Amino acid sequence: MKERLIKGAESKTTMINRMRIGRRAPILLLVALAVVATIALADVIFVYTGNINVEPMTTTPLSFSTGPNAGPTNTNAESYINFTGNYGGFTVTLVITNSSAVYYYEAGQLTVNTAGYIYVSSVTTSYTATTAPVQSMTIYIQNTSGSTVCPFQVISSGSPTTTPSSSCSLGTGTYYISIYVSPNLPVTSSSTETVTVNFGYNVVGSTTVPVPS
């Protein structure tokens, strides 16, 4: 008799638990669906399309070339400075020595086909010596009469200058590029340095915009 009562009580308890679970099941299902819906709606992507058409410009705004006082054109200057240029920029190899400064006059030539505003966008340097070999460096853009139109100091106290610089107006025509370098003394066999100068040329206005490297 006791066993029947115990079993009856257990059966009743089981039924009550099942009823409770049955009542909770819809609630649990709704919670689960809400979680799934939240996850599904977490990423909403709107897609837009931009078409970029690239076309050639028949005349480049600026063109760099070797000036009258640098190699490889001027063989007498070739052992001191070489200036080679193209439509994308220029490369210079020059020497420094134990002197207060060295001035390379009209080493490069700049042809301006479209009037605009030139400025220095960024300057970086690299060297292996303990101290920067170059104390200061200034790039001068000069007209054919030798007058300076745009002076750009790119290194000061051994470090790159703050950029972007102020812009400088250039009209169409021919200009020359001169470079003034003051070395850190004494100059030794390890006094080698690479200076990378990125120029910007704004053909619309005088605003100086930093150019991504």
Contacts in CASP RR format, 6 or more apart in sequence:
PFRMAT RR
TARGET T0000
AUTHOR 0000-0000-0000
METHOD contacts of the structure
MODEL  1
MKERLIKGAESKTTMINRMRIGRRAPILLLVALAVVATIALADVIFVYTG
NINVEPMTTTPLSFSTGPNAGPTNTNAESYINFTGNYGGFTVTLVITNSS
AVYYYEAGQLTVNTAGYIYVSSVTTSYTATTAPVQSMTIYIQNTSGSTVC
PFQVISSGSPTTTPSSSCSLGTGTYYISIYVSPNLPVTSSSTETVTVNFG
YNVVGSTTVPVPS
59 113 0 8 1.000
59 114 0 8 1.000
60 87 0 8 1.000
60 113 0 8 1.000
61 112 0 8 1.000
61 113 0 8 1.000
61 114 0 8 1.000
61 116 0 8 1.000
61 201 0 8 1.000
61 203 0 8 1.000
62 87 0 8 1.000
62 89 0 8 1.000
62 110 0 8 1.000
62 111 0 8 1.000
62 112 0 8 1.000
62 113 0 8 1.000
62 114 0 8 1.000
62 118 0 8 1.000
62 201 0 8 1.000
63 86 0 8 1.000
63 87 0 8 1.000
63 110 0 8 1.000
63 111 0 8 1.000
63 113 0 8 1.000
64 85 0 8 1.000
64 86 0 8 1.000
64 87 0 8 1.000
64 88 0 8 1.000
64 89 0 8 1.000
64 90 0 8 1.000
64 108 0 8 1.000
64 109 0 8 1.000
64 110 0 8 1.000
64 111 0 8 1.000
64 177 0 8 1.000
65 85 0 8 1.000
65 86 0 8 1.000
65 108 0 8 1.000
65 109 0 8 1.000
65 111 0 8 1.000
66 72 0 8 1.000
66 73 0 8 1.000
66 74 0 8 1.000
66 83 0 8 1.000
66 84 0 8 1.000
66 85 0 8 1.000
66 108 0 8 1.000
66 109 0 8 1.000
67 73 0 8 1.000
67 74 0 8 1.000
67 83 0 8 1.000
67 106 0 8 1.000
67 107 0 8 1.000
67 108 0 8 1.000
67 109 0 8 1.000
67 176 0 8 1.000
67 177 0 8 1.000
68 74 0 8 1.000
68 106 0 8 1.000
68 109 0 8 1.000
68 176 0 8 1.000
69 77 0 8 1.000
69 81 0 8 1.000
69 104 0 8 1.000
69 105 0 8 1.000
69 106 0 8 1.000
69 107 0 8 1.000
70 77 0 8 1.000
70 78 0 8 1.000
70 81 0 8 1.000
70 82 0 8 1.000
70 83 0 8 1.000
70 92 0 8 1.000
70 104 0 8 1.000
70 106 0 8 1.000
70 107 0 8 1.000
70 108 0 8 1.000
71 77 0 8 1.000
71 78 0 8 1.000
71 81 0 8 1.000
71 82 0 8 1.000
71 83 0 8 1.000
72 78 0 8 1.000
72 82 0 8 1.000
72 84 0 8 1.000
77 107 0 8 1.000
79 95 0 8 1.000
80 94 0 8 1.000
80 95 0 8 1.000
80 104 0 8 1.000
81 92 0 8 1.000
81 93 0 8 1.000
81 94 0 8 1.000
81 95 0 8 1.000
81 104 0 8 1.000
81 107 0 8 1.000
81 179 0 8 1.000
82 92 0 8 1.000
82 93 0 8 1.000
82 94 0 8 1.000
83 90 0 8 1.000
83 91 0 8 1.000
83 92 0 8 1.000
83 107 0 8 1.000
83 108 0 8 1.000
83 177 0 8 1.000
84 90 0 8 1.000
84 91 0 8 1.000
85 91 0 8 1.000
85 108 0 8 1.000
89 199 0 8 1.000
90 108 0 8 1.000
90 177 0 8 1.000
92 107 0 8 1.000
92 179 0 8 1.000
94 102 0 8 1.000
94 104 0 8 1.000
94 107 0 8 1.000
94 179 0 8 1.000
94 181 0 8 1.000
95 102 0 8 1.000
96 102 0 8 1.000
96 133 0 8 1.000
96 134 0 8 1.000
96 181 0 8 1.000
96 183 0 8 1.000
96 187 0 8 1.000
96 191 0 8 1.000
97 183 0 8 1.000
97 187 0 8 1.000
98 183 0 8 1.000
98 185 0 8 1.000
98 186 0 8 1.000
98 187 0 8 1.000
99 183 0 8 1.000
100 182 0 8 1.000
101 180 0 8 1.000
101 181 0 8 1.000
101 182 0 8 1.000
101 183 0 8 1.000
102 180 0 8 1.000
102 181 0 8 1.000
102 183 0 8 1.000
103 178 0 8 1.000
103 179 0 8 1.000
103 180 0 8 1.000
103 181 0 8 1.000
104 178 0 8 1.000
104 179 0 8 1.000
104 180 0 8 1.000
104 181 0 8 1.000
105 178 0 8 1.000
106 142 0 8 1.000
106 146 0 8 1.000
106 176 0 8 1.000
106 177 0 8 1.000
106 178 0 8 1.000
107 176 0 8 1.000
107 177 0 8 1.000
107 178 0 8 1.000
107 179 0 8 1.000
108 176 0 8 1.000
108 177 0 8 1.000
108 178 0 8 1.000
109 174 0 8 1.000
109 175 0 8 1.000
109 176 0 8 1.000
109 177 0 8 1.000
110 141 0 8 1.000
110 174 0 8 1.000
110 175 0 8 1.000
110 176 0 8 1.000
110 177 0 8 1.000
111 173 0 8 1.000
111 174 0 8 1.000
111 175 0 8 1.000
112 170 0 8 1.000
112 171 0 8 1.000
112 172 0 8 1.000
112 173 0 8 1.000
112 174 0 8 1.000
112 175 0 8 1.000
113 172 0 8 1.000
113 173 0 8 1.000
114 172 0 8 1.000
114 203 0 8 1.000
115 169 0 8 1.000
115 170 0 8 1.000
115 171 0 8 1.000
115 172 0 8 1.000
115 203 0 8 1.000
116 169 0 8 1.000
116 170 0 8 1.000
116 171 0 8 1.000
116 201 0 8 1.000
116 202 0 8 1.000
116 203 0 8 1.000
116 205 0 8 1.000
117 167 0 8 1.000
117 168 0 8 1.000
117 169 0 8 1.000
117 170 0 8 1.000
117 201 0 8 1.000
117 202 0 8 1.000
117 203 0 8 1.000
117 205 0 8 1.000
117 206 0 8 1.000
117 207 0 8 1.000
117 208 0 8 1.000
118 141 0 8 1.000
118 150 0 8 1.000
118 167 0 8 1.000
118 168 0 8 1.000
118 170 0 8 1.000
118 199 0 8 1.000
118 200 0 8 1.000
118 201 0 8 1.000
118 202 0 8 1.000
119 152 0 8 1.000
119 164 0 8 1.000
119 165 0 8 1.000
119 166 0 8 1.000
119 167 0 8 1.000
119 168 0 8 1.000
119 199 0 8 1.000
119 200 0 8 1.000
119 201 0 8 1.000
119 202 0 8 1.000
119 208 0 8 1.000
120 152 0 8 1.000
120 154 0 8 1.000
120 161 0 8 1.000
120 163 0 8 1.000
120 164 0 8 1.000
120 165 0 8 1.000
120 197 0 8 1.000
120 198 0 8 1.000
120 199 0 8 1.000
120 200 0 8 1.000
121 163 0 8 1.000
121 164 0 8 1.000
121 198 0 8 1.000
121 199 0 8 1.000
121 200 0 8 1.000
121 208 0 8 1.000
121 209 0 8 1.000
121 210 0 8 1.000
121 211 0 8 1.000
122 160 0 8 1.000
122 163 0 8 1.000
122 164 0 8 1.000
122 197 0 8 1.000
122 198 0 8 1.000
122 210 0 8 1.000
122 211 0 8 1.000
122 213 0 8 1.000
123 154 0 8 1.000
123 155 0 8 1.000
123 160 0 8 1.000
123 161 0 8 1.000
123 163 0 8 1.000
123 195 0 8 1.000
123 196 0 8 1.000
123 197 0 8 1.000
123 198 0 8 1.000
124 160 0 8 1.000
124 195 0 8 1.000
124 196 0 8 1.000
125 132 0 8 1.000
125 134 0 8 1.000
125 155 0 8 1.000
125 158 0 8 1.000
125 159 0 8 1.000
125 160 0 8 1.000
125 193 0 8 1.000
125 194 0 8 1.000
125 195 0 8 1.000
125 196 0 8 1.000
126 193 0 8 1.000
126 194 0 8 1.000
127 133 0 8 1.000
127 192 0 8 1.000
127 193 0 8 1.000
127 194 0 8 1.000
128 190 0 8 1.000
128 192 0 8 1.000
129 188 0 8 1.000
129 190 0 8 1.000
129 191 0 8 1.000
129 192 0 8 1.000
129 193 0 8 1.000
131 184 0 8 1.000
132 155 0 8 1.000
132 158 0 8 1.000
132 159 0 8 1.000
132 184 0 8 1.000
132 193 0 8 1.000
133 183 0 8 1.000
133 184 0 8 1.000
133 187 0 8 1.000
133 191 0 8 1.000
133 192 0 8 1.000
133 193 0 8 1.000
134 155 0 8 1.000
134 158 0 8 1.000
134 181 0 8 1.000
134 182 0 8 1.000
134 183 0 8 1.000
134 184 0 8 1.000
134 193 0 8 1.000
134 195 0 8 1.000
135 155 0 8 1.000
135 157 0 8 1.000
135 158 0 8 1.000
135 182 0 8 1.000
135 183 0 8 1.000
135 184 0 8 1.000
136 153 0 8 1.000
136 155 0 8 1.000
136 156 0 8 1.000
136 157 0 8 1.000
136 158 0 8 1.000
136 180 0 8 1.000
136 181 0 8 1.000
136 182 0 8 1.000
137 153 0 8 1.000
137 154 0 8 1.000
137 155 0 8 1.000
137 179 0 8 1.000
137 180 0 8 1.000
137 181 0 8 1.000
137 182 0 8 1.000
137 195 0 8 1.000
138 151 0 8 1.000
138 152 0 8 1.000
138 153 0 8 1.000
138 154 0 8 1.000
138 179 0 8 1.000
138 180 0 8 1.000
139 151 0 8 1.000
139 152 0 8 1.000
139 154 0 8 1.000
139 177 0 8 1.000
139 178 0 8 1.000
139 179 0 8 1.000
139 197 0 8 1.000
140 148 0 8 1.000
140 150 0 8 1.000
140 151 0 8 1.000
140 152 0 8 1.000
140 177 0 8 1.000
140 178 0 8 1.000
140 179 0 8 1.000
140 180 0 8 1.000
141 148 0 8 1.000
141 149 0 8 1.000
141 150 0 8 1.000
141 151 0 8 1.000
141 152 0 8 1.000
141 168 0 8 1.000
141 170 0 8 1.000
141 175 0 8 1.000
141 176 0 8 1.000
141 177 0 8 1.000
142 148 0 8 1.000
142 149 0 8 1.000
142 175 0 8 1.000
142 176 0 8 1.000
142 177 0 8 1.000
142 178 0 8 1.000
143 149 0 8 1.000
143 175 0 8 1.000
143 176 0 8 1.000
144 174 0 8 1.000
144 175 0 8 1.000
144 176 0 8 1.000
146 176 0 8 1.000
149 168 0 8 1.000
149 170 0 8 1.000
149 175 0 8 1.000
150 168 0 8 1.000
150 170 0 8 1.000
152 165 0 8 1.000
152 168 0 8 1.000
152 197 0 8 1.000
153 161 0 8 1.000
154 160 0 8 1.000
154 161 0 8 1.000
154 195 0 8 1.000
154 197 0 8 1.000
155 161 0 8 1.000
155 195 0 8 1.000
158 184 0 8 1.000
163 210 0 8 1.000
164 200 0 8 1.000
164 208 0 8 1.000
164 209 0 8 1.000
164 210 0 8 1.000
165 208 0 8 1.000
166 208 0 8 1.000
167 202 0 8 1.000
167 206 0 8 1.000
167 207 0 8 1.000
167 208 0 8 1.000
169 206 0 8 1.000
183 191 0 8 1.000
184 191 0 8 1.000
198 211 0 8 1.000
198 213 0 8 1.000
200 208 0 8 1.000
200 209 0 8 1.000
200 211 0 8 1.000
202 208 0 8 1.000
202 209 0 8 1.000
END
